[in-house]
Amino acid sequence: MEPGIYFDISNEDYHRDEAIGSTTIKAISVSPANLYFNPFKGSKSAHIGTAIHAALLEPELFEREFILEPDINSRASKDYKALLAHTDAERIIIGSEVETINRMFESSRLNDDFMDYINTKGNSEVSMFTTCPITGLNLKCRFDRLSDSHPYPLDVKSCRDASQRGFSQAFGQYHYHVQAAFYLYVLKLVTGRELNQFAFFAIENNAPYRNCMYYIGEDSLTLGRKIMFEAMNKLVECNSDNSMRTEGMVLPSNEINVPGYLFDEEFEDEVFL
């Protein structure tokens, strides 16, 4: 795609473009081996995330393109396979999944901060493409929601635990701070807007479907930027030298011990009879 902002390209067309997205940057930030030998294939519940994104951010699209069939309980059934012949699997919601989507949607309506953001003028599923002036890499990102008045983008995350402790663990595990830094960097290159904040709406995909608006801390965003640039430079190096792609596959030799908690246990002297 040519550099710029796109408001109307499909998710499929966005992913088909070969520019570098945040998933690649997050993967190589772990190690080159993690990127090249552990390709991201999505998750089994990805369709739930796709559906709730549409329901919350593009309700008209959700109503028009998603099929909800609470009476179909198996993807092995004839009824499901009949739907699959004409519709993408990620757009078919069946059985208890329908209840999950409905409850997640109802839960989101109770969060005043989220509703305030959603109800302001803006755009959902905004795609941006640009070239990094430092590395020469072609970059892309797709914002869940960009408000015209709020000074930060919004990303919706379906999760198992929306509590501060639970989501912070997911935050670190999935490198959301790197994603935030990358999105803000692309936004700056494309629009000239230099924002220093990013919000995540975390919503549980299981009862009681708790949710929370989280705003990334300054230190976490600074760390995300540092890791992002290191990752992009590493990607450039791997593109010019294929042998570097195995970096991270062999871990350094090290001392190993039993888990720390075992040292806290008291042991009686062994008695031989």
C-alpha positions in Angstrom: 0.0 0.0 0.0 1.1 3.6 -0.6 2.0 5.5 2.5 -1.0 7.2 4.2 -4.2 6.7 6.1 -6.9 4.2 5.0 -10.3 4.2 6.6 -12.0 1.6 4.4 -9.7 -1.3 3.6 -10.8 -4.7 4.8 -8.9 -6.6 7.6 -8.0 -9.2 4.9 -6.4 -6.6 2.6 -4.6 -5.0 5.5 -3.0 -8.3 6.6 -2.2 -9.2 3.0 0.1 -6.2 2.7 3.8 -7.1 3.3 4.7 -4.1 5.4 5.9 -4.8 9.0 3.3 -4.8 11.7 3.5 -4.8 15.5 3.2 -8.6 15.6 6.5 -9.0 13.8 8.2 -6.4 16.0 6.9 -8.0 19.2 8.1 -11.4 18.0 11.6 -10.4 17.1 11.9 -8.4 20.3 12.0 -11.8 22.0 14.6 -13.2 19.6 15.0 -13.7 15.8 14.4 -17.4 16.3 11.0 -16.6 17.9 10.0 -14.7 14.8 11.4 -17.0 12.1 10.8 -20.4 13.6 7.6 -19.7 15.6 5.2 -18.0 13.2 2.1 -16.5 14.8 -1.0 -18.6 13.8 -3.6 -16.9 15.9 -5.5 -18.5 18.8 -8.4 -20.9 19.0 -10.7 -18.2 20.4 -9.6 -15.6 17.8 -13.1 -15.5 16.4 -14.4 -14.3 19.8 -12.0 -11.4 19.7 -12.9 -10.6 16.1 -16.6 -10.6 16.9 -16.4 -8.5 20.1 -14.2 -5.9 18.2 -16.8 -5.6 15.6 -19.7 -5.5 18.1 -18.0 -2.7 20.1 -16.3 -0.7 17.4 -18.4 -1.3 14.3 -21.9 -2.3 15.4 -23.4 -1.9 11.9 -20.8 -4.2 10.4 -21.3 -6.7 13.2 -25.1 -6.8 12.5 -24.6 -7.0 8.8 -21.8 -9.6 8.5 -21.8 -11.8 11.6 -24.1 -14.8 12.0 -25.2 -15.7 15.5 -26.6 -19.2 15.9 -27.1 -20.1 19.6 -28.9 -23.3 18.7 -25.8 -24.8 16.8 -23.6 -26.3 19.4 -20.9 -28.0 17.3 -18.6 -27.0 14.4 -18.9 -30.6 13.2 -22.6 -30.3 12.7 -24.2 -30.2 9.2 -25.9 -26.8 10.0 -22.5 -25.2 10.8 -20.8 -26.7 7.7 -23.7 -25.4 5.6 -23.0 -21.8 7.0 -19.3 -22.3 6.5 -19.8 -22.9 2.8 -20.9 -19.2 2.4 -19.3 -17.4 5.3 -15.9 -17.1 7.0 -15.5 -19.2 10.1 -14.5 -16.1 12.2 -17.9 -14.5 11.4 -20.0 -17.5 12.6 -20.8 -17.4 16.3 -22.5 -20.5 17.7 -23.8 -22.0 20.9 -22.5 -20.5 24.2 -20.3 -18.1 22.2 -23.4 -16.1 21.4 -24.1 -15.6 25.1 -20.4 -14.6 25.6 -20.6 -11.9 23.0 -23.9 -10.6 24.3 -22.6 -10.4 27.9 -19.3 -8.8 26.9 -21.3 -6.2 24.9 -23.6 -5.5 27.9 -20.6 -5.3 30.2 -18.9 -2.7 28.1 -22.0 -0.4 28.2 -21.4 -0.1 32.0 -18.0 1.5 31.6 -18.4 5.3 31.4 -14.8 5.9 30.4 -15.1 3.5 27.5 -18.5 4.8 26.4 -17.2 8.3 26.5 -14.4 7.5 24.2 -16.6 5.4 21.8 -19.3 8.1 21.6 -16.9 10.9 20.6 -16.3 11.6 16.9 -13.7 9.4 15.4 -13.0 6.3 13.3 -12.6 2.6 13.9 -10.3 0.1 12.2 -8.0 2.9 10.8 -5.0 1.5 8.8 -1.8 3.4 8.4 1.2 2.7 6.2 4.6 4.4 6.2 8.4 4.0 5.8 10.7 4.2 8.8 13.3 7.0 8.1 15.8 5.3 10.4 15.7 1.7 9.3 14.0 2.0 5.8 11.5 -0.7 6.8 7.9 -0.4 5.5 5.6 -0.3 8.5 1.9 -0.6 9.1 -0.6 -0.6 11.9 -4.4 -0.8 12.3 -5.9 1.2 15.1 -9.0 -0.2 16.8 -10.3 3.3 17.4 -8.9 6.8 16.9 -10.9 9.7 18.5 -10.8 13.1 17.0 -10.8 14.7 20.5 -9.1 12.3 22.9 -5.2 12.5 22.9 -4.7 8.8 22.7 -5.7 5.8 20.5 -7.8 3.0 22.0 -7.1 -0.8 21.6 -9.7 -3.4 22.7 -8.2 -6.5 24.3 -10.4 -9.6 25.0 -8.8 -11.4 28.0 -9.3 -13.9 30.8 -8.5 -11.6 33.7 -9.2 -7.8 33.4 -8.0 -7.1 37.0 -4.9 -4.9 37.3 -2.8 -7.9 38.4 -4.1 -10.2 35.7 -4.0 -7.8 32.8 -0.5 -6.5 33.8 0.7 -10.1 33.4 -0.8 -10.4 29.9 0.5 -6.9 29.2 4.1 -8.1 29.8 3.6 -11.6 28.2 2.2 -10.2 25.0 4.4 -7.1 24.9 1.5 -4.6 24.7 3.9 -1.8 25.7 5.9 -2.5 22.5 2.7 -2.5 20.5 1.7 0.9 22.0 5.1 2.4 21.2 5.0 1.1 17.6 1.5 2.4 16.9 2.3 5.8 18.3 5.5 5.9 16.1 3.6 5.0 13.0 1.0 7.6 13.8 3.7 10.3 14.2 5.3 9.3 10.9 2.0 9.4 9.0 0.2 12.3 10.6 2.8 14.4 12.4 0.8 13.9 15.6 3.2 13.1 18.5 1.0 11.5 21.2 2.4 10.2 24.5 -0.5 8.1 25.7 -2.3 4.9 24.7 -5.3 3.3 26.2 -6.4 -0.4 26.4 -9.9 -1.5 27.1 -9.5 -4.9 28.7 -12.7 -7.0 28.8 -13.0 -10.6 30.1 -14.4 -13.3 27.7 -15.7 -15.3 30.7 -18.1 -14.6 33.5 -18.5 -12.1 35.2 -17.1 -10.3 32.1 -15.3 -7.6 34.0 -13.7 -4.7 32.1 -11.4 -1.8 32.7 -9.8 1.1 30.8 -6.0 1.1 31.3 -3.7 3.9 30.3 -0.1 2.9 29.7 2.5 4.3 32.2 5.2 6.6 31.0 8.0 4.3 32.1 6.4 1.3 30.3 6.0 3.4 27.1 9.6 4.5 27.2 10.7 0.9 27.6 8.4 -0.1 24.7 10.0 2.5 22.5 13.5 1.3 23.4 12.6 -2.4 22.6 10.8 -1.3 19.4 13.8 0.4 17.9 16.1 -2.5 19.0 13.7 -4.9 17.4 13.5 -3.0 14.1 17.3 -2.7 13.9 17.5 -6.5 14.6 15.1 -7.1 11.8 17.2 -5.1 9.4 20.2 -7.2 10.4 18.4 -10.4 9.9 17.2 -9.3 6.4 20.8 -8.8 5.4 22.2 -11.9 7.1 20.1 -15.0 7.2 22.4 -16.7 9.6 21.3 -14.3 12.3 17.8 -15.7 12.2 18.7 -18.6 14.5 19.8 -16.2 17.3 18.0 -17.1 20.5 17.5 -20.7 19.5 20.5 -21.9 21.7 20.3 -20.5 25.2 23.5 -19.7 27.1 24.8 -22.4 29.5 24.0 -21.6 33.1 23.7 -23.0 36.6 20.4 -24.5 37.6 18.9 -25.2 41.0 15.6 -26.4 42.5 12.9 -23.7 42.7 13.5 -21.2 45.5 10.4 -22.3 47.5 12.0 -25.7 48.2 14.8 -24.0 50.1 12.2 -22.6 52.5 10.9 -26.0 53.4 12.2 -27.8 56.5 13.5 -31.3 56.1 13.9 -33.8 58.9 17.1 -35.9 58.9 16.6 -39.1 56.9 16.5 -42.2 59.1 17.6 -45.6 57.8 16.2 -48.7 59.5 
